[in-house]
């Protein structure tokens, strides 16, 4: 019985969809032009479905780019959690 429960819990963990699963990992991975900030295009390449309004809210200094600190704050915010409810599935490289 314990084995069945463990298998069920394990299977359930993988069955829960996450809109940003498959995201590129690090800030450096997403910063494709290596300028030290993330543009909306770079964010959308990694997190398909992010709305411009969401990006603008995360861009605290309103310079059109996310710094590492802004990106980190966005990733851990309720803003990203809300966005993930409506975001399209991530692009896959095939």
N, C-alpha and C positions, 0 to 999 in steps of 0.2 A: 504494500500500500504506500509506504514512504517513497518507494522508487517511482510509482505512478505519479504521485504528487510532485516530485522533483522534476519529472519529465514534463508534466503539464505546465508547471511554472516556467520552465525553460522554453517550451514551445510558445507560451503566451507572450513571453518577452520579445520574441522575434516576430510574432503575429501583429503586434501593435504598429500601425503605420506611423512613420514620422516624416513630415514633409521635407525635412532637410537632411534625411539620411542620404548618404552618398556625397555630402558636401566635401569640398576640398578642405583639408585640415587646417593648416596654419595660415596666419596672416601673410607670411612670405609666399605661400603657395597661391593665394588669391591675388596678391600684388604682382600681376603678370608683367607690368612694365617696370617693376623694381624701383618705383619712385618714393617708396616709403609711406604711401597713403593708398586708400582704396576708392576708386570711382564707383558710381552707380553701375556702370557696365561690368566692372570687375566683380562687384557684389552679386549682380544678377547672373553672371556666368557661373558662380559657385552656388548661389541660392536662387534658383529660378522662381519667379513669382513675387519677389520683393517689390513692393509698390514704391514709387518715387516719394510719396508722402512719408512712408516709413523711413526711407533713407534720409530724408530731410530732417526728420525728428532726431534720428541718431547722430546726424552731423551737427553737433552742438555749437561749433564755432561758425557754422553756415558758410564754409569755404568750398563746398561742393565735393569734398573728399573726406573719408573717414581716416582718422589717425588710428594707431594701434589702440590707444586708450578708448576712443569712441567705439571702435569695433568690438573690443572686449566688453565694454559696457552694454552694447547692443546685444551681443550674443547671450548675455546673462540676464537680459531684461524681460519684463512682461511683454514689451513691444514685439520681440522676436517670437515669443510664445503665441501671441495673438495672430501674428502674421502666418505662423506655421499652420494654423487652422484652415487658412484659405489658400495657401501657396500651392502652386502646381508641383508635381513631382520633380525632383532634380533631373537635369540632363545626365545621360550616361554616355561615356565614350565607348563607341563600338566601331 
